[in-house]
Amino acid sequence: MTLTAHFLQPLAVVLEVFGVGVIMAGVALAAIGFARDWRREGVEAAYPRGRANLGRGILLGLEVLIGADIIATIVSPLSWESVGLLGLVVLIRTFLSFSLEAEIDGEWPWRRRRREDASAPAAASPDAGYRGPRR
């Protein structure tokens, strides 16, 4: 094992533990916030906010875990099997992250961008008034 591997392997484990800790903290904070909002405003107002907060905690934890997987794969002996497994894990976690983000925002990212572009004033665009090259 190289010197780099000796340093990176424990780092990958620390990141995995940290990622799980982020998810657990996100679940705890979302539950506390949900209980507080439920008491103050009722379940109808608390549920969407609690669900979004829970999704944010899971999303952040998944992103940390993807980083840990990448580091762990760099350290391990490379084979087609390990690279394929990393690709599959990253694909699954990326899909989960994408789905969670869509759930939190309540719309697909491309729809949000279209809506934001449509509501942005034309003067704010860096290309406002651009008519092409002069001839």
N, CA and C of each residue as an Amber inpcrd file, in Angstrom:
protein
   405
   0.8440000  -1.1720000   0.0000000   0.0000000   0.0000000   0.0000000
   0.8890000   1.2350000   0.0000000   0.5550000   2.1930000  -0.8430000
   1.3660000   3.3990000  -0.9430000   1.0630000   4.3480000   0.2060000
   1.9030000   5.3630000   0.3290000   1.7180000   6.3680000   1.3720000
   0.3900000   7.0930000   1.1910000   0.0430000   7.3750000  -0.0600000
  -1.2320000   8.0410000  -0.3470000  -2.4010000   7.1760000   0.0860000
  -2.3290000   5.8950000  -0.1710000  -3.4070000   4.9860000   0.2060000
  -3.5510000   4.9170000   1.7240000  -2.4290000   4.9400000   2.4400000
  -2.4840000   4.9220000   3.9090000  -3.1970000   6.1560000   4.4510000
  -3.0720000   7.2780000   3.7580000  -3.7160000   8.5150000   4.1840000
  -5.1770000   8.5650000   3.7370000  -5.4390000   8.1340000   2.4980000
  -6.7800000   8.2810000   1.9360000  -7.7780000   7.2530000   2.4480000
  -7.3290000   6.0460000   2.7480000  -8.2700000   5.0220000   3.2090000
  -8.9560000   5.4250000   4.5140000  -8.2350000   5.8830000   5.5400000
  -8.9260000   6.3470000   6.7460000  -9.7880000   7.5800000   6.4850000
  -9.3520000   8.4310000   5.5460000 -10.1550000   9.6030000   5.2010000
 -11.5020000   9.1890000   4.6140000 -11.5010000   8.1660000   3.7670000
 -12.7490000   7.6690000   3.1870000 -13.6720000   7.1360000   4.2780000
 -13.1150000   6.4290000   5.2490000 -13.9270000   5.9010000   6.3570000
 -14.4980000   7.0500000   7.1820000 -13.6700000   8.0650000   7.4500000
 -14.1410000   9.2300000   8.2150000 -15.2710000   9.9280000   7.4570000
 -15.1240000  10.0750000   6.1390000 -16.1840000  10.7000000   5.3530000
 -17.4650000   9.8720000   5.3580000 -17.3380000   8.5480000   5.3220000
 -18.5260000   7.6990000   5.3920000 -19.2520000   7.8810000   6.7180000
 -18.4920000   7.8880000   7.8010000 -19.0960000   8.0820000   9.1260000
 -19.7210000   9.4750000   9.2100000 -19.0090000  10.4750000   8.6750000
 -19.5400000  11.8390000   8.6840000 -20.8310000  11.9300000   7.8690000
 -20.8660000  11.2730000   6.6980000 -22.0670000  11.2810000   5.8640000
 -23.2620000  10.6700000   6.5760000 -23.0310000   9.5560000   7.2620000
 -24.1090000   8.9300000   8.0370000 -24.5320000   9.8570000   9.1770000
 -23.5530000  10.5080000   9.8120000 -23.8650000  11.4550000  10.8820000
 -24.6830000  12.6300000  10.3800000 -24.3710000  13.1190000   9.1810000
 -25.1390000  14.2230000   8.5950000 -26.5860000  13.7910000   8.3700000
 -26.7790000  12.5860000   7.8560000 -28.1440000  12.0940000   7.6390000
 -28.8830000  11.9680000   8.9720000 -28.2210000  11.4070000   9.9830000
 -28.8680000  11.2420000  11.2920000 -29.1960000  12.6060000  11.9120000
 -28.2710000  13.5620000  11.8090000 -28.5350000  14.9010000  12.3350000
 -29.6730000  15.5630000  11.5680000 -29.7060000  15.3640000  10.2450000
 -30.7910000  15.9230000   9.4440000 -32.1420000  15.3610000   9.8340000
 -32.1890000  14.0500000  10.0950000 -33.4400000  13.4250000  10.5340000
 -33.8650000  13.9870000  11.8870000 -32.9190000  14.0970000  12.8210000
 -33.2380000  14.6130000  14.1570000 -33.7090000  16.0590000  14.0960000
 -32.9890000  16.9020000  13.3500000 -33.3760000  18.3150000  13.2550000
 -34.7130000  18.4910000  12.5480000 -34.9490000  17.6900000  11.5140000
 -36.2370000  17.7690000  10.8170000 -37.3730000  17.3380000  11.7350000
 -37.1470000  16.3090000  12.5390000 -38.1850000  15.8470000  13.4720000
 -38.4700000  16.8970000  14.5420000 -37.4140000  17.5110000  15.0690000
 -37.6070000  18.5600000  16.0720000 -38.3440000  19.7580000  15.4720000
 -37.9180000  20.1600000  14.2830000 -38.5990000  21.2710000  13.6100000
 -40.0410000  20.9510000  13.2880000 -40.3060000  19.7190000  12.8700000
 -41.6760000  19.3060000  12.5760000 -42.5440000  19.3690000  13.8300000
 -42.0110000  18.8570000  14.9370000 -42.7760000  18.8760000  16.1850000
 -43.0600000  20.3060000  16.6250000 -42.0680000  21.1710000  16.5110000
 -42.2470000  22.5780000  16.8960000 -43.2890000  23.2500000  16.0080000
 -43.1850000  23.0600000  14.6900000 -44.1330000  23.6760000  13.7590000
 -45.5300000  23.0960000  13.9150000 -45.6270000  21.8160000  14.2090000
 -46.9270000  21.1720000  14.3930000 -47.6420000  21.7990000  15.5850000
 -46.8860000  22.0040000  16.6600000 -47.4750000  22.5990000  17.8650000
 -47.9260000  24.0330000  17.5910000 -47.1360000  24.7860000  16.8470000
 -47.4430000  26.2030000  16.5890000 -48.4930000  26.4090000  15.5120000
 -48.3680000  25.6690000  14.3930000 -49.1710000  25.9770000  13.2070000
 -50.0990000  24.8680000  12.7570000 -49.9540000  23.6810000  13.3110000
 -50.7810000  22.5600000  12.8860000 -50.0590000  21.7110000  11.8570000
 -50.5790000  20.5250000  11.6400000 -49.9160000  19.5370000  10.7880000
 -49.9100000  19.9620000   9.3150000 -50.9360000  20.6850000   8.8630000
 -51.0020000  21.0770000   7.4500000 -49.8330000  21.9690000   7.0580000
 -49.4300000  22.8710000   7.9510000 -48.2960000  23.7530000   7.6620000
 -46.9690000  23.0700000   7.9840000 -46.9430000  22.1980000   8.9780000
 -45.6930000  21.5900000   9.4250000 -45.2190000  20.4900000   8.4870000
 -46.1420000  19.7460000   7.9020000 -45.7480000  18.5810000   7.1010000
 -44.8720000  18.9310000   5.9040000 -45.2650000  19.8860000   5.0410000
 -44.4030000  20.1590000   3.8810000 -43.0230000  20.6840000   4.2800000
 -42.9690000  21.5150000   5.3000000 -41.6920000  22.0570000   5.7560000
 -40.8210000  20.9570000   6.3590000 -41.4230000  20.0900000   7.1690000
 -40.6740000  18.9880000   7.7680000 -40.1530000  18.0190000   6.7260000
 -40.9730000  17.7480000   5.7450000 -40.5610000  16.8430000   4.6650000
 -39.4070000  17.4270000   3.8620000 -39.4800000  18.7240000   3.5740000
 -38.3980000  19.3780000   2.8390000 -37.1080000  19.3830000   3.6610000
 -37.2080000  19.6660000   4.9530000 -36.0150000  19.6610000   5.8020000
 -35.4050000  18.2680000   5.9070000 -36.2290000  17.2530000   5.9970000
 -35.7370000  15.8740000   6.0310000 -35.0050000  15.5440000   4.7290000
 -35.5920000  15.9250000   3.6130000 -34.9610000  15.6900000   2.3140000
 -33.6270000  16.3990000   2.1870000 -33.5350000  17.6240000   2.7030000
 -32.2650000  18.3620000   2.6330000 -31.1730000  17.6560000   3.4250000
 -31.5050000  17.1450000   4.6060000 -30.5240000  16.4260000   5.4140000
 -30.0400000  15.1600000   4.7310000 -30.9690000  14.4160000   4.1460000
 -30.6010000  13.1890000   3.4320000 -29.7670000  13.5280000   2.2040000
 -30.1490000  14.5710000   1.4840000 -29.4350000  14.9820000   0.2830000
 -27.9870000  15.3590000   0.5950000 -27.7810000  16.1290000   1.6370000
 -26.4230000  16.5190000   2.0160000 -25.5950000  15.2910000   2.4180000
 -26.1850000  14.3900000   3.1810000 -25.4930000  13.1740000   3.5750000
 -25.1360000  12.3060000   2.3840000 -26.0400000  12.1930000   1.4070000
 -25.7560000  11.4040000   0.2060000 -24.5880000  11.9860000  -0.5800000
 -24.5020000  13.2960000  -0.6500000 -23.4080000  13.9150000  -1.3850000
 -22.0630000  13.6430000  -0.7100000 -22.0410000  13.6620000   0.6170000
 -20.8130000  13.3330000   1.3370000 -20.4530000  11.8610000   1.1030000
 -21.4510000  10.9850000   1.1210000 -21.1880000   9.5610000   0.8980000
 -20.6760000   9.2770000  -0.5190000 -21.1360000  10.0330000  -1.5060000
 -20.6100000   9.8710000  -2.8640000 -19.1240000  10.2170000  -2.8840000
 -18.7550000  11.3030000  -2.2080000 -17.3340000  11.6640000  -2.1230000
 -16.5200000  10.5790000  -1.4520000 -17.0550000   9.9980000  -0.3840000
 -16.3440000   8.9130000   0.3120000 -16.1770000   7.6970000  -0.6040000
 -17.1940000   7.3760000  -1.3820000 -17.0970000   6.2470000  -2.3190000
 -16.0300000   6.4890000  -3.3740000 -15.9490000   7.7060000  -3.8680000
 -14.9420000   8.0170000  -4.8800000 -13.5430000   7.8630000  -4.2970000
 -13.3320000   8.3880000  -3.1070000 -12.0150000   8.2640000  -2.4600000
 -11.6880000   6.8000000  -2.1860000 -12.6630000   6.0450000  -1.6940000
 -12.4230000   4.6220000  -1.4130000 -12.0560000   3.8550000  -2.6760000
 -12.6510000   4.2180000  -3.8000000 -12.3460000   3.5290000  -5.0530000
 -10.9580000   3.8990000  -5.5510000 -10.5400000   5.1260000  -5.3390000
  -9.1950000   5.5400000  -5.7470000  -8.1460000   4.7250000  -4.9950000
  -8.4100000   4.4610000  -3.7190000  -7.4590000   3.7480000  -2.8670000
  -7.4180000   2.2640000  -3.1940000  -8.5630000   1.6830000  -3.5210000
  -8.6110000   0.2410000  -3.7610000  -7.9560000  -0.0990000  -5.0990000
  -7.5330000  -1.3430000  -5.2330000  -6.9530000  -1.7550000  -6.5230000
  -8.0090000  -1.6310000  -7.6190000  -7.6380000  -0.9540000  -8.7030000
  -8.6010000  -0.7110000  -9.7720000  -8.8030000  -1.9520000 -10.6240000
 -10.0390000  -2.2700000 -10.8100000 -10.4250000  -3.3320000 -11.7260000
 -11.7290000  -2.8770000 -12.3750000 -12.1150000  -3.5610000 -13.4260000
 -13.3720000  -3.1890000 -14.0750000 -14.5400000  -3.3660000 -13.1120000
 -14.4280000  -4.3530000 -12.2450000 -15.4970000  -4.6000000 -11.2770000
 -15.6120000  -3.4500000 -10.2770000 -14.4800000  -2.9630000  -9.7400000
 -14.5370000  -1.8810000  -8.7520000 -14.9970000  -0.5720000  -9.3880000
 -14.5300000  -0.3040000 -10.6150000 -14.9590000   0.9100000 -11.3050000
 -16.4460000   0.8270000 -11.6510000 -16.8880000  -0.3290000 -12.1120000
 -18.3070000  -0.5140000 -12.4190000 -19.1740000  -0.3920000 -11.1840000
 -18.6990000  -0.9400000 -10.0720000 -19.4470000  -0.8350000  -8.8220000
 -19.5350000   0.6200000  -8.3670000 -18.4290000   1.3550000  -8.4710000
 -18.4540000   2.7760000  -8.1270000 -19.4370000   3.5170000  -9.0210000
 -19.3870000   3.2400000 -10.3090000 -20.3090000   3.8920000 -11.2400000
 -21.7590000   3.6180000 -10.8930000 -22.0530000   2.3850000 -10.5320000
 -23.4180000   2.0230000 -10.1640000 -23.8510000   2.7160000  -8.8790000
 -22.9720000   2.7310000  -7.8820000 -23.2960000   3.3900000  -6.6070000
 -23.5020000   4.8820000  -6.8170000 -22.6030000   5.5230000  -7.5790000
 -22.7390000   6.9600000  -7.8450000 -24.0090000   7.2290000  -8.6410000
 -24.3240000   6.3830000  -9.5940000 -25.5440000   6.5490000 -10.3860000
 -26.7890000   6.4630000  -9.5010000 -26.8420000   5.4630000  -8.6370000
 -27.9920000   5.3050000  -7.7450000 -28.1020000   6.4890000  -6.7920000
 -26.9890000   6.8800000  -6.1890000 -27.0360000   7.9980000  -5.2350000
 -27.3370000   9.3160000  -5.9280000 -26.8430000   9.4930000  -7.1540000
 -27.1520000  10.7070000  -7.9090000 -28.6340000  10.7480000  -8.2550000
 -29.1950000   9.6130000  -8.6640000 -30.6310000   9.5470000  -8.9420000
 -31.4360000   9.8730000  -7.6920000 -31.0110000   9.3270000  -6.5540000
 -31.7000000   9.6410000  -5.2940000 -31.5920000  11.1270000  -4.9700000
 -30.4140000  11.7040000  -5.1570000 -30.2210000  13.1290000  -4.8950000
 -31.1080000  13.9690000  -5.8000000 -31.1420000  13.6190000  -7.0760000
 -31.9640000  14.3410000  -8.0430000 -33.4450000  14.2480000  -7.6740000
 -33.8830000  13.0570000  -7.3140000 -35.2840000  12.8530000  -6.9310000
 -35.6270000  13.6160000  -5.6610000 -34.7200000  13.5920000  -4.6860000
 -34.9630000  14.3320000  -3.4490000 -35.0360000  15.8300000  -3.7020000
 -34.1590000  16.3370000  -4.5520000 -34.1800000  17.7690000  -4.8550000
 -35.4960000  18.1580000  -5.5280000 -35.9760000  17.3230000  -6.4340000
 -37.2540000  17.5880000  -7.0920000 -38.3990000  17.5400000  -6.0810000
 -38.3430000  16.6190000  -5.1360000 -39.3660000  16.5340000  -4.0870000
 -39.3440000  17.7620000  -3.1890000 -38.1480000  18.2080000  -2.8150000
 -38.0250000  19.3610000  -1.9290000 -38.5850000  20.6090000  -2.5980000
 -38.2020000  20.8350000  -3.8720000 -38.6280000  22.0380000  -4.5830000
 -40.0470000  21.9290000  -5.1200000 -40.5380000  20.7170000  -5.2670000
 -41.8920000  20.5240000  -5.7770000 -41.9980000  20.6220000  -7.2840000
 -40.8630000  20.6660000  -7.9770000 -40.8730000  20.7110000  -9.4410000
 -39.5380000  20.2190000  -9.9630000 -39.5180000  19.8330000 -11.2390000
 -38.2780000  19.3910000 -11.8590000 -37.3520000  20.5790000 -12.0480000
 -36.0460000  20.3580000 -11.9620000 -35.1050000  21.4830000 -12.0800000
 -35.2400000  22.2590000 -13.3840000 -35.4950000  21.5990000 -14.5080000
 -35.6090000  22.3070000 -15.7780000 -36.8710000  23.1780000 -15.8240000
 -37.9220000  22.7890000 -15.1280000 -39.1110000  23.6330000 -15.0610000
 -38.8580000  24.8640000 -14.1990000 -38.1290000  24.6750000 -13.1070000
 -37.7950000  25.8020000 -12.2350000 -36.9500000  26.8080000 -13.0080000
 -35.9850000  26.3260000 -13.7680000 -35.1230000  27.2290000 -14.5440000
 -35.9410000  27.9860000 -15.5780000 -36.8590000  27.3020000 -16.2770000
 -37.7070000  27.9790000 -17.2590000 -38.5670000  29.0500000 -16.5980000
 -39.1120000  28.7210000 -15.4250000 -39.9460000  29.6800000 -14.7020000
 -39.1220000  30.8740000 -14.2610000 -37.9210000  30.6300000 -13.7540000
 -37.0580000  31.7330000 -13.3230000 -36.6420000  32.5930000 -14.5040000
 -36.3390000  31.9660000 -15.6430000 -35.9550000  32.7200000 -16.8380000
 -37.1110000  33.5670000 -17.3460000 -38.3280000  33.0150000 -17.2800000
 -39.4860000  33.7440000 -17.7660000 -39.8270000  34.9320000 -16.8730000
 -39.5570000  34.8210000 -15.5820000 -39.9100000  35.9010000 -14.6670000
 -38.7950000  36.9240000 -14.5020000 -37.5820000  36.6310000 -15.0040000
 -36.4540000  37.5610000 -14.8750000 -36.6480000  38.7140000 -15.8550000
 -36.3600000  39.9360000 -15.4230000 -36.4890000  41.0760000 -16.3380000
 -35.4410000  40.9960000 -17.4480000 -35.7980000  41.4630000 -18.6190000
 -34.9060000  41.3690000 -19.7750000 -33.6420000  42.1890000 -19.5770000
 -33.7060000  43.2910000 -18.8520000 -32.5410000  44.1460000 -18.6440000
 -31.4870000  43.4570000 -17.7890000 -31.8780000  42.4740000 -16.9830000
 -30.9320000  41.7860000 -16.1170000 -30.0540000  40.8240000 -16.8950000
 -30.4600000  40.4800000 -18.1010000 -29.6990000  39.5350000 -18.9060000
 -28.4380000  40.1970000 -19.4290000 -27.2860000  39.5060000 -19.3650000
 -26.0550000  40.0990000 -19.8830000 -26.1050000  40.3030000 -21.3920000
 -26.9700000  39.5750000 -22.0900000 -27.0880000  39.7050000 -23.5330000
 -28.2680000  40.5740000 -23.9500000 -28.8390000  41.3310000 -22.9980000
 -30.0100000  42.1680000 -23.3160000 -29.6200000  43.1760000 -24.3880000
 -30.4100000  43.2260000 -25.4080000 -30.1630000  44.1690000 -26.4870000
 -29.1560000  43.6870000 -27.5130000 -28.5870000  42.5310000 -27.3350000
 -27.5960000  42.0040000 -28.2730000 -28.2810000  41.5870000 -29.5550000
 -27.8150000  42.0730000 -30.6870000 -28.4430000  41.7540000 -31.9540000
 -27.4950000  40.9990000 -32.8960000 -26.3710000  40.5620000 -32.3910000
 -25.4420000  39.8260000 -33.2330000 -24.2750000  40.6910000 -33.6420000
 -23.3300000  40.1220000 -34.3880000 -22.1500000  40.9030000 -34.8040000
 -22.5180000  41.9610000 -35.8280000 -21.8050000  43.0960000 -35.7900000
 -22.0340000  44.1600000 -36.7680000 -21.3710000  43.7950000 -38.0680000
 -21.9920000  44.1760000 -39.1400000 -21.4250000  43.8910000 -40.4620000
 -21.2080000  45.1760000 -41.1950000
